[in-house]
């Protein structure tokens, strides 16, 4: 188990280049299974979860070439479906939540797909009903084996249909789209997720020959085609990492420029951080965060306490609520953070309280933060990272704190942030990887 030792209280200065979007990459990589032709993907992030999925694709028989540090070539012209029945696959698939998205492409192209119950962050219940209900509506047969927690879907022919999803699941929508692109007839998906990740997946599939309309809305129409070809695709910069860097700059009083952020795809993320009093300036497609001695949380028009909550796109992403919570600890004013989607994602606040933050955990979904207005610094402690987003939030808190902090289980951070210690040390941070 890896460990970060952080000496806090240092101001950072310089440029940060966001990596490719993790959540988009996991979808896009699974989509290479839809064609026997070559697919070239650029801006692939070098993080544990993505590298695990690339390794899994290789085990399935996909020919993989690394062209440069962030560009890969994939060719799925000789897939070994029988690998899905091996113990090795069951172990590898169970360790990666993104592996569930191989089901849609495999079902679409080969008529069957198997997957062990996938892992991922321990942030609460993350059901897969939306995925399998969508497959069933397209005509697939679903079997669950409770004795070994193994999912199985099979279909001789998928047929387009109308479906109203029970929730706007991003991975569920992606899986159903990839199953529907080669189905017979037209599929209509209502209450589809419409995050930039989904938009990117649809644009990539259309470049391969798919016929998808309604991109960017929650009503998608997919006219099935018989064959998809190869393409080139570039992954967007990671909006979650960009939001993390905004929070980092505010907490440490640093002057940071985040380069090439694809601002039009950030949605309400910048405005949400502005509600905490964080100043920023768009320079071309770079986001400049000036050094601030203090920042004050806005109130609602009637003077009531600001609430920041998550919602399906174009609402605020749940992946950044942990960052919002940490940043608020040193703001002037108070905020209620409402995590609606996952009931265990706020369970890292005890560590922030131990550092000196004033936080009331109201229930598993809500926490009230009373900002310290930098009058009292957080203090360094020992802690353990419970998941990706909480892990980087604790790292940000440690970088702003007085003294030395130790964060264990940093593999959780490495799952979503590439070489975060080296990149921040280059700007003046003091992070040692032990």
The 8 nearest C-alpha neighbors of each residue, nearest first, counted from 0:
[[1, 408, 2, 407, 410, 409, 433, 411],
 [2, 0, 409, 408, 407, 433, 410, 3],
 [1, 3, 407, 433, 406, 409, 432, 408],
 [4, 2, 432, 406, 431, 405, 433, 5],
 [3, 5, 405, 431, 430, 404, 432, 2],
 [6, 4, 430, 404, 403, 429, 7, 3],
 [5, 7, 403, 429, 402, 404, 430, 398],
 [8, 6, 398, 400, 399, 401, 9, 397],
 [7, 9, 399, 400, 401, 398, 10, 251],
 [8, 10, 7, 428, 11, 251, 398, 427],
 [11, 9, 253, 251, 252, 8, 12, 427],
 [10, 12, 253, 427, 426, 428, 9, 254],
 [13, 11, 254, 426, 255, 253, 10, 427],
 [12, 14, 255, 426, 256, 254, 15, 11],
 [15, 13, 256, 255, 257, 16, 258, 12],
 [16, 14, 257, 258, 256, 17, 13, 255],
 [15, 17, 258, 257, 18, 14, 259, 260],
 [18, 16, 236, 237, 15, 241, 240, 19],
 [19, 17, 44, 236, 237, 20, 16, 42],
 [18, 20, 236, 44, 42, 237, 43, 235],
 [237, 19, 21, 236, 23, 22, 235, 24],
 [22, 20, 24, 23, 19, 25, 237, 44],
 [23, 21, 24, 25, 20, 196, 26, 237],
 [22, 24, 196, 20, 26, 21, 25, 27],
 [23, 25, 27, 21, 26, 22, 28, 20],
 [24, 26, 28, 22, 23, 27, 97, 49],
 [27, 25, 29, 23, 24, 28, 30, 100],
 [26, 28, 24, 30, 29, 25, 200, 23],
 [27, 29, 30, 25, 26, 31, 24, 53],
 [28, 30, 101, 26, 27, 31, 32, 100],
 [29, 31, 27, 32, 28, 33, 104, 26],
 [30, 32, 33, 29, 28, 34, 38, 73],
 [33, 31, 30, 34, 75, 104, 29, 105],
 [34, 32, 104, 31, 30, 108, 227, 35],
 [35, 33, 36, 227, 32, 228, 31, 75],
 [34, 36, 76, 75, 74, 37, 33, 228],
 [37, 35, 229, 34, 228, 74, 38, 76],
 [38, 36, 74, 229, 73, 39, 72, 35],
 [37, 39, 229, 230, 73, 72, 231, 74],
 [40, 38, 72, 231, 71, 73, 232, 230],
 [41, 39, 232, 71, 70, 233, 231, 38],
 [40, 42, 70, 233, 43, 69, 232, 234],
 [43, 41, 69, 19, 234, 233, 70, 44],
 [42, 44, 69, 19, 41, 70, 45, 24],
 [45, 43, 19, 18, 46, 42, 69, 21],
 [44, 46, 417, 43, 50, 49, 47, 69],
 [47, 45, 417, 414, 49, 44, 48, 415],
 [46, 48, 414, 50, 49, 51, 413, 45],
 [49, 47, 51, 414, 50, 46, 52, 95],
 [50, 48, 52, 51, 47, 46, 53, 25],
 [49, 51, 53, 47, 52, 48, 46, 54],
 [52, 50, 54, 48, 49, 53, 47, 55],
 [51, 53, 55, 49, 54, 50, 56, 48],
 [54, 52, 50, 56, 55, 51, 49, 57],
 [53, 55, 51, 57, 52, 56, 50, 58],
 [56, 54, 52, 58, 57, 53, 51, 59],
 [57, 55, 59, 53, 58, 54, 61, 52],
 [56, 58, 61, 54, 60, 59, 55, 53],
 [57, 59, 55, 60, 56, 54, 61, 82],
 [60, 58, 56, 57, 79, 78, 61, 82],
 [59, 61, 78, 57, 58, 79, 77, 62],
 [60, 62, 75, 57, 56, 74, 59, 63],
 [63, 61, 74, 73, 60, 75, 57, 64],
 [64, 62, 73, 72, 61, 57, 74, 65],
 [65, 63, 72, 71, 66, 73, 62, 70],
 [64, 66, 71, 67, 70, 72, 63, 68],
 [65, 67, 70, 71, 64, 72, 68, 69],
 [66, 68, 70, 69, 65, 71, 41, 64],
 [69, 67, 70, 66, 65, 45, 43, 71],
 [68, 70, 43, 42, 67, 41, 44, 71],
 [71, 69, 41, 67, 66, 40, 42, 68],
 [72, 70, 65, 66, 40, 64, 39, 73],
 [71, 73, 39, 64, 63, 38, 65, 40],
 [74, 72, 63, 38, 37, 62, 39, 61],
 [75, 73, 37, 62, 61, 36, 76, 35],
 [74, 76, 61, 35, 32, 77, 78, 62],
 [77, 75, 35, 74, 78, 36, 61, 34],
 [78, 76, 75, 60, 79, 61, 35, 74],
 [79, 77, 60, 59, 80, 75, 76, 61],
 [78, 80, 59, 81, 60, 82, 77, 83],
 [79, 81, 82, 83, 78, 59, 112, 84],
 [82, 80, 83, 79, 84, 85, 59, 78],
 [81, 83, 80, 84, 85, 79, 59, 88],
 [84, 82, 81, 85, 80, 88, 113, 114],
 [85, 83, 82, 81, 86, 88, 89, 113],
 [86, 84, 87, 88, 82, 83, 89, 81],
 [85, 87, 89, 88, 90, 84, 83, 91],
 [86, 88, 90, 85, 89, 91, 82, 92],
 [89, 87, 91, 90, 85, 86, 92, 83],
 [90, 88, 86, 92, 87, 115, 91, 93],
 [89, 91, 87, 93, 88, 92, 86, 94],
 [92, 90, 88, 94, 93, 89, 87, 95],
 [93, 91, 89, 94, 90, 95, 88, 98],
 [92, 94, 117, 118, 90, 115, 91, 116],
 [95, 93, 118, 92, 91, 117, 90, 119],
 [96, 94, 118, 97, 119, 117, 92, 98],
 [95, 97, 117, 118, 119, 98, 99, 94],
 [98, 96, 99, 95, 25, 100, 52, 117],
 [97, 99, 100, 96, 95, 92, 101, 52],
 [100, 98, 97, 101, 102, 96, 114, 117],
 [101, 99, 102, 98, 174, 97, 103, 29],
 [100, 102, 29, 99, 104, 103, 98, 105],
 [103, 101, 112, 100, 105, 104, 106, 99],
 [102, 104, 178, 174, 177, 106, 105, 101],
 [103, 105, 107, 177, 33, 106, 178, 102],
 [106, 104, 102, 108, 109, 107, 112, 103],
 [105, 107, 110, 111, 103, 112, 109, 104],
 [108, 106, 178, 104, 105, 181, 110, 103],
 [107, 109, 105, 106, 110, 104, 33, 181],
 [108, 110, 105, 106, 111, 107, 112, 104],
 [111, 109, 106, 154, 153, 155, 107, 108],
 [112, 110, 153, 106, 152, 109, 105, 154],
 [111, 113, 102, 106, 105, 152, 151, 153],
 [114, 112, 151, 150, 83, 152, 102, 111],
 [113, 115, 150, 149, 116, 99, 92, 151],
 [116, 114, 149, 93, 89, 117, 150, 148],
 [115, 117, 93, 148, 149, 114, 118, 150],
 [118, 116, 93, 96, 95, 115, 92, 94],
 [117, 119, 96, 94, 95, 93, 116, 120],
 [120, 118, 96, 95, 121, 94, 117, 97],
 [119, 121, 386, 122, 118, 387, 385, 96],
 [122, 120, 123, 119, 386, 385, 343, 344],
 [123, 121, 343, 344, 120, 341, 342, 124],
 [124, 122, 343, 342, 341, 121, 125, 344],
 [123, 125, 126, 341, 122, 342, 121, 343],
 [126, 124, 123, 127, 341, 122, 121, 340],
 [125, 127, 128, 124, 129, 130, 123, 168],
 [126, 128, 129, 130, 125, 131, 171, 132],
 [129, 127, 131, 130, 126, 132, 133, 171],
 [130, 128, 132, 127, 131, 171, 133, 165],
 [131, 129, 171, 133, 128, 127, 132, 134],
 [130, 132, 134, 133, 128, 129, 135, 127],
 [131, 133, 135, 129, 134, 130, 128, 136],
 [132, 134, 136, 131, 130, 135, 175, 129],
 [135, 133, 131, 137, 139, 136, 132, 130],
 [136, 134, 139, 138, 132, 137, 133, 140],
 [135, 137, 133, 138, 134, 132, 160, 139],
 [138, 136, 134, 158, 135, 157, 159, 139],
 [139, 137, 135, 136, 157, 158, 154, 134],
 [140, 138, 154, 135, 153, 134, 137, 152],
 [139, 141, 153, 152, 135, 154, 138, 142],
 [140, 142, 152, 151, 139, 135, 143, 153],
 [143, 141, 151, 150, 152, 144, 140, 149],
 [144, 142, 150, 149, 145, 151, 141, 148],
 [143, 145, 149, 148, 146, 147, 150, 142],
 [146, 144, 148, 147, 143, 149, 150, 142],
 [145, 147, 144, 148, 149, 143, 150, 115],
 [146, 148, 145, 149, 144, 115, 116, 143],
 [149, 147, 145, 144, 116, 146, 115, 150],
 [148, 150, 115, 144, 147, 143, 114, 116],
 [151, 149, 143, 114, 113, 115, 142, 144],
 [150, 152, 113, 142, 141, 112, 143, 114],
 [153, 151, 141, 112, 140, 111, 139, 142],
 [152, 154, 111, 140, 139, 110, 112, 106],
 [153, 155, 139, 110, 156, 140, 111, 157],
 [156, 154, 110, 157, 153, 139, 111, 138],
 [157, 155, 154, 158, 138, 110, 182, 183],
 [156, 158, 182, 137, 138, 183, 154, 139],
 [159, 157, 183, 182, 137, 184, 138, 156],
 [158, 160, 186, 185, 184, 183, 182, 137],
 [159, 161, 186, 187, 185, 137, 158, 162],
 [162, 160, 187, 186, 188, 163, 159, 189],
 [161, 163, 188, 164, 187, 189, 160, 136],
 [162, 164, 189, 188, 190, 165, 161, 191],
 [165, 163, 166, 190, 162, 189, 167, 129],
 [164, 166, 163, 129, 167, 190, 168, 128],
 [167, 165, 164, 168, 190, 129, 191, 192],
 [168, 166, 192, 191, 190, 169, 164, 311],
 [167, 169, 171, 166, 170, 172, 192, 129],
 [170, 168, 192, 172, 171, 173, 167, 197],
 [169, 171, 173, 172, 168, 174, 100, 26],
 [172, 170, 130, 168, 174, 169, 173, 129],
 [171, 173, 175, 169, 170, 174, 168, 191],
 [174, 172, 170, 176, 171, 175, 169, 177],
 [173, 175, 103, 171, 177, 100, 172, 176],
 [174, 176, 178, 172, 177, 173, 133, 179],
 [177, 175, 179, 173, 178, 174, 172, 180],
 [176, 178, 103, 174, 104, 175, 179, 180],
 [177, 179, 103, 107, 175, 176, 104, 180],
 [180, 178, 182, 176, 177, 181, 175, 223],
 [179, 181, 223, 177, 182, 178, 209, 176],
 [180, 182, 223, 224, 179, 225, 107, 183],
 [183, 181, 157, 223, 179, 158, 180, 159],
 [184, 182, 158, 223, 159, 157, 181, 185],
 [185, 183, 159, 223, 222, 158, 182, 186],
 [186, 184, 222, 159, 221, 223, 160, 187],
 [187, 185, 159, 160, 221, 161, 220, 222],
 [186, 188, 220, 161, 219, 162, 160, 221],
 [187, 189, 219, 162, 218, 191, 163, 161],
 [188, 190, 218, 163, 191, 217, 162, 164],
 [191, 189, 217, 164, 167, 163, 218, 192],
 [190, 192, 217, 189, 167, 172, 188, 218],
 [191, 193, 167, 169, 168, 217, 194, 172],
 [192, 194, 215, 216, 197, 217, 312, 191],
 [195, 193, 196, 312, 197, 192, 198, 313],
 [194, 196, 198, 197, 199, 264, 193, 215],
 [197, 195, 23, 199, 194, 198, 200, 22],
 [198, 196, 200, 194, 199, 195, 193, 201],
 [197, 199, 195, 201, 196, 200, 214, 215],
 [198, 200, 202, 196, 197, 201, 195, 203],
 [199, 201, 197, 203, 198, 202, 27, 204],
 [202, 200, 204, 198, 203, 199, 205, 197],
 [201, 203, 199, 205, 204, 200, 198, 206],
 [202, 204, 206, 200, 201, 205, 199, 232],
 [205, 203, 207, 201, 206, 209, 202, 200],
 [206, 204, 209, 208, 202, 207, 203, 210],
 [205, 207, 203, 204, 208, 202, 230, 209],
 [208, 206, 228, 204, 227, 205, 229, 230],
 [207, 209, 205, 227, 206, 228, 204, 210],
 [210, 208, 205, 204, 207, 180, 211, 224],
 [211, 209, 222, 221, 205, 208, 212, 223],
 [210, 212, 221, 220, 209, 205, 222, 201],
 [213, 211, 220, 214, 219, 221, 210, 201],
 [212, 214, 219, 216, 218, 215, 220, 211],
 [215, 213, 212, 216, 198, 219, 201, 211],
 [214, 216, 193, 198, 213, 217, 194, 195],
 [217, 215, 218, 214, 213, 193, 219, 191],
 [216, 218, 191, 190, 193, 189, 192, 219],
 [219, 217, 189, 216, 188, 213, 191, 190],
 [220, 218, 213, 188, 187, 212, 217, 214],
 [221, 219, 187, 212, 211, 186, 213, 188],
 [222, 220, 211, 186, 185, 210, 223, 187],
 [221, 223, 185, 210, 184, 186, 211, 224],
 [222, 224, 180, 181, 182, 183, 184, 185],
 [223, 225, 181, 226, 180, 209, 222, 182],
 [226, 224, 181, 223, 227, 182, 183, 180],
 [227, 225, 224, 228, 181, 208, 34, 209],
 [226, 228, 207, 208, 34, 209, 33, 229],
 [229, 227, 207, 36, 34, 208, 226, 230],
 [228, 230, 36, 38, 37, 207, 34, 227],
 [231, 229, 38, 207, 39, 206, 232, 228],
 [230, 232, 39, 40, 38, 233, 229, 41],
 [231, 233, 40, 41, 39, 203, 230, 234],
 [234, 232, 41, 40, 42, 235, 231, 43],
 [233, 235, 42, 19, 41, 20, 232, 236],
 [234, 236, 19, 20, 237, 233, 261, 42],
 [237, 235, 19, 20, 18, 17, 260, 238],
 [20, 236, 238, 19, 240, 239, 18, 17],
 [237, 239, 241, 240, 265, 242, 236, 20],
 [240, 238, 242, 241, 237, 243, 319, 318],
 [239, 241, 243, 237, 242, 238, 244, 17],
 [242, 240, 238, 244, 243, 239, 17, 237],
 [243, 241, 245, 239, 244, 240, 238, 246],
 [244, 242, 240, 246, 241, 245, 247, 239],
 [243, 245, 247, 241, 246, 242, 248, 240],
 [246, 244, 242, 248, 243, 247, 241, 249],
 [247, 245, 243, 249, 244, 248, 326, 250],
 [246, 248, 244, 250, 245, 249, 395, 243],
 [247, 249, 253, 245, 246, 251, 250, 252],
 [250, 248, 252, 246, 247, 251, 245, 277],
 [251, 249, 247, 248, 252, 326, 399, 246],
 [250, 252, 399, 253, 248, 249, 10, 247],
 [253, 251, 290, 249, 291, 250, 248, 10],
 [254, 252, 290, 248, 11, 10, 251, 12],
 [255, 253, 290, 289, 12, 288, 248, 11],
 [254, 256, 13, 288, 12, 14, 253, 287],
 [255, 257, 287, 14, 286, 288, 258, 15],
 [258, 256, 15, 286, 285, 14, 16, 287],
 [257, 259, 285, 16, 260, 15, 256, 286],
 [260, 258, 285, 284, 261, 257, 16, 236],
 [259, 261, 262, 258, 284, 285, 236, 257],
 [262, 260, 263, 264, 259, 284, 236, 265],
 [261, 263, 260, 265, 264, 284, 266, 259],
 [264, 262, 261, 265, 266, 260, 284, 267],
 [263, 265, 262, 266, 261, 195, 238, 260],
 [266, 264, 262, 263, 268, 238, 267, 261],
 [265, 267, 264, 268, 313, 263, 269, 262],
 [266, 268, 270, 269, 271, 265, 315, 314],
 [267, 269, 271, 270, 266, 265, 315, 272],
 [270, 268, 272, 271, 267, 273, 265, 266],
 [269, 271, 273, 267, 272, 268, 274, 266],
 [272, 270, 274, 268, 273, 269, 267, 275],
 [271, 273, 274, 275, 269, 270, 277, 268],
 [272, 274, 277, 270, 276, 275, 271, 278],
 [275, 273, 271, 272, 276, 297, 296, 270],
 [276, 274, 296, 273, 272, 277, 295, 297],
 [277, 275, 294, 295, 273, 296, 274, 278],
 [278, 276, 273, 275, 272, 294, 249, 279],
 [279, 277, 273, 288, 276, 289, 280, 291],
 [280, 278, 288, 287, 277, 289, 286, 281],
 [279, 281, 287, 286, 282, 288, 278, 289],
 [280, 282, 286, 285, 283, 287, 284, 279],
 [283, 281, 285, 284, 286, 280, 287, 256],
 [282, 284, 285, 281, 286, 259, 262, 258],
 [283, 285, 259, 282, 260, 261, 262, 281],
 [286, 284, 258, 282, 259, 283, 257, 281],
 [285, 287, 281, 257, 256, 280, 282, 258],
 [286, 288, 256, 280, 279, 255, 281, 257],
 [289, 287, 279, 255, 254, 256, 278, 286],
 [290, 288, 254, 291, 287, 255, 279, 278],
 [289, 291, 254, 253, 252, 288, 292, 248],
 [292, 290, 252, 293, 289, 249, 294, 253],
 [293, 291, 252, 290, 294, 373, 249, 372],
 [294, 292, 291, 372, 330, 295, 373, 331],
 [293, 295, 276, 330, 277, 331, 275, 296],
 [296, 294, 331, 276, 330, 275, 332, 297],
 [297, 295, 275, 276, 332, 274, 331, 330],
 [296, 298, 274, 275, 295, 305, 299, 276],
 [299, 297, 305, 304, 302, 303, 300, 296],
 [298, 300, 302, 303, 301, 305, 304, 297],
 [301, 299, 302, 298, 303, 297, 305, 304],
 [302, 300, 299, 303, 298, 304, 305, 297],
 [303, 301, 299, 298, 300, 304, 305, 297],
 [302, 304, 299, 301, 298, 305, 300, 306],
 [305, 303, 298, 334, 333, 299, 306, 302],
 [304, 306, 298, 334, 299, 335, 303, 297],
 [307, 305, 335, 334, 336, 308, 304, 337],
 [308, 306, 336, 337, 335, 305, 309, 334],
 [309, 307, 337, 338, 336, 306, 310, 315],
 [308, 310, 315, 317, 316, 338, 339, 314],
 [309, 311, 314, 315, 312, 316, 308, 317],
 [312, 310, 314, 313, 167, 316, 192, 309],
 [313, 311, 314, 194, 193, 310, 315, 316],
 [312, 314, 311, 266, 315, 194, 267, 310],
 [313, 315, 312, 310, 311, 316, 309, 267],
 [316, 314, 309, 310, 267, 317, 268, 313],
 [315, 317, 318, 309, 319, 314, 310, 311],
 [318, 316, 309, 319, 320, 315, 338, 310],
 [319, 317, 316, 320, 388, 239, 321, 322],
 [320, 318, 322, 321, 317, 316, 323, 239],
 [319, 321, 323, 322, 317, 318, 324, 338],
 [320, 322, 324, 319, 323, 389, 392, 325],
 [323, 321, 319, 325, 320, 392, 324, 326],
 [324, 322, 320, 326, 321, 325, 327, 319],
 [323, 325, 321, 327, 322, 326, 320, 336],
 [324, 326, 322, 327, 328, 323, 392, 321],
 [325, 327, 323, 328, 324, 250, 246, 322],
 [326, 328, 330, 324, 325, 329, 370, 323],
 [327, 329, 370, 325, 326, 330, 356, 371],
 [330, 328, 371, 372, 370, 373, 327, 326],
 [331, 329, 372, 370, 327, 294, 295, 328],
 [332, 330, 372, 295, 370, 296, 294, 371],
 [331, 333, 296, 370, 295, 330, 369, 334],
 [332, 334, 369, 368, 370, 304, 296, 331],
 [335, 333, 305, 368, 306, 367, 304, 336],
 [334, 336, 367, 306, 366, 305, 337, 307],
 [335, 337, 307, 366, 365, 306, 308, 367],
 [336, 338, 365, 308, 364, 339, 307, 335],
 [339, 337, 364, 308, 340, 309, 365, 336],
 [340, 338, 364, 337, 341, 309, 308, 342],
 [339, 341, 338, 342, 317, 309, 310, 364],
 [342, 340, 123, 343, 344, 122, 339, 338],
 [341, 343, 123, 363, 364, 344, 122, 340],
 [344, 342, 122, 123, 346, 345, 341, 363],
 [343, 345, 122, 346, 341, 342, 123, 347],
 [346, 344, 347, 343, 348, 363, 364, 321],
 [345, 347, 348, 344, 343, 349, 363, 122],
 [346, 348, 345, 349, 350, 389, 385, 351],
 [349, 347, 351, 350, 346, 345, 352, 358],
 [350, 348, 352, 351, 347, 353, 346, 358],
 [349, 351, 353, 348, 352, 347, 354, 382],
 [352, 350, 354, 348, 353, 349, 356, 355],
 [351, 353, 356, 349, 355, 354, 350, 348],
 [352, 354, 350, 351, 355, 349, 356, 380],
 [355, 353, 378, 351, 377, 352, 356, 379],
 [356, 354, 352, 377, 353, 378, 351, 357],
 [357, 355, 352, 351, 328, 354, 358, 377],
 [356, 358, 369, 368, 352, 355, 328, 370],
 [359, 357, 368, 367, 356, 369, 360, 352],
 [358, 360, 367, 366, 361, 368, 357, 369],
 [361, 359, 366, 362, 365, 358, 367, 363],
 [360, 362, 366, 365, 359, 367, 363, 364],
 [361, 363, 364, 365, 360, 366, 342, 359],
 [364, 362, 342, 365, 343, 345, 361, 346],
 [363, 365, 338, 362, 342, 337, 339, 345],
 [366, 364, 337, 361, 362, 336, 363, 338],
 [365, 367, 360, 336, 361, 359, 335, 368],
 [366, 368, 335, 359, 358, 334, 336, 360],
 [367, 369, 358, 334, 333, 370, 357, 328],
 [370, 368, 333, 357, 358, 332, 328, 371],
 [369, 371, 328, 330, 329, 331, 332, 372],
 [370, 372, 329, 373, 374, 328, 375, 330],
 [373, 371, 331, 330, 329, 374, 370, 293],
 [374, 372, 329, 375, 371, 376, 293, 330],
 [375, 373, 372, 371, 376, 329, 370, 331],
 [376, 374, 373, 371, 377, 372, 355, 329],
 [377, 375, 400, 373, 378, 401, 374, 355],
 [376, 378, 400, 354, 355, 401, 356, 375],
 [379, 377, 401, 354, 400, 402, 376, 355],
 [378, 380, 404, 403, 402, 400, 401, 397],
 [381, 379, 404, 405, 382, 354, 378, 403],
 [380, 382, 405, 404, 406, 379, 383, 407],
 [383, 381, 406, 405, 407, 380, 350, 384],
 [382, 384, 407, 406, 408, 385, 381, 390],
 [383, 385, 390, 408, 386, 407, 409, 406],
 [386, 384, 383, 390, 389, 411, 387, 347],
 [387, 385, 120, 411, 389, 390, 384, 388],
 [388, 386, 412, 411, 390, 389, 415, 391],
 [389, 387, 390, 391, 386, 392, 321, 318],
 [390, 388, 392, 386, 391, 387, 321, 393],
 [391, 389, 384, 387, 393, 388, 392, 412],
 [390, 392, 394, 388, 393, 389, 412, 395],
 [393, 391, 389, 395, 394, 322, 390, 321],
 [392, 394, 396, 390, 391, 395, 397, 389],
 [393, 395, 391, 397, 392, 396, 398, 390],
 [396, 394, 392, 398, 393, 397, 247, 391],
 [395, 397, 393, 399, 394, 398, 400, 392],
 [398, 396, 400, 394, 399, 395, 7, 404],
 [397, 399, 7, 395, 396, 400, 8, 394],
 [398, 400, 251, 8, 7, 396, 397, 250],
 [401, 399, 377, 7, 378, 397, 8, 398],
 [402, 400, 378, 7, 8, 379, 377, 376],
 [403, 401, 379, 6, 7, 378, 400, 404],
 [402, 404, 6, 379, 5, 7, 405, 401],
 [405, 403, 379, 380, 5, 381, 4, 397],
 [404, 406, 381, 4, 3, 382, 5, 380],
 [407, 405, 382, 3, 383, 2, 381, 384],
 [406, 408, 2, 383, 409, 1, 384, 382],
 [409, 407, 0, 410, 1, 384, 383, 2],
 [410, 408, 411, 412, 1, 407, 2, 384],
 [411, 409, 413, 408, 412, 414, 1, 0],
 [410, 412, 387, 409, 414, 386, 413, 408],
 [413, 411, 387, 409, 414, 410, 390, 415],
 [414, 412, 410, 416, 415, 411, 417, 46],
 [415, 413, 47, 48, 411, 412, 46, 410],
 [414, 416, 413, 412, 46, 387, 21, 417],
 [417, 415, 413, 419, 412, 414, 46, 418],
 [416, 418, 46, 419, 45, 413, 415, 44],
 [419, 417, 421, 420, 422, 416, 413, 46],
 [418, 420, 422, 417, 421, 416, 423, 413],
 [419, 421, 423, 418, 422, 430, 424, 431],
 [422, 420, 424, 418, 423, 419, 425, 430],
 [423, 421, 419, 425, 420, 424, 418, 426],
 [422, 424, 426, 425, 420, 428, 421, 419],
 [425, 423, 428, 427, 421, 426, 422, 429],
 [424, 426, 423, 422, 427, 421, 428, 13],
 [427, 425, 11, 12, 424, 423, 13, 428],
 [426, 428, 11, 424, 425, 429, 423, 12],
 [427, 429, 424, 423, 426, 430, 11, 9],
 [428, 430, 6, 424, 5, 427, 431, 7],
 [431, 429, 5, 4, 420, 428, 3, 424],
 [430, 432, 4, 3, 433, 5, 429, 420],
 [433, 431, 3, 2, 4, 430, 1, 420],
 [432, 2, 3, 431, 1, 4, 0, 407]]
